[in-house]
């Protein structure tokens, strides 16, 4: 089963840029389709494999920060090819 996951990582510190960049760089090293925009990062792939990756990478991000928030939205399907029709 394929999924599309949208994530927003928000370190609650003055130095927030580096942890976000590191998180995205680690996601890019995965075999999944990873796309970014200014507000979030999307990961597309097989459910179990994507969730295993996200579990590991979120834990790594949490370990490096005292206070951090992750917002996550998930859709059951690969929406990486979505193009608006309006």
Secondary structure, DSSP 8 states (H G I E B T S, - for coil): -EEEEEEEEEE-SS--HHHHHHHHHHHHTSSSEEEE-SS-EEEEEEHHHHHHHHHHHHHHHHHT-SSEEEEEEEESS--TT-----
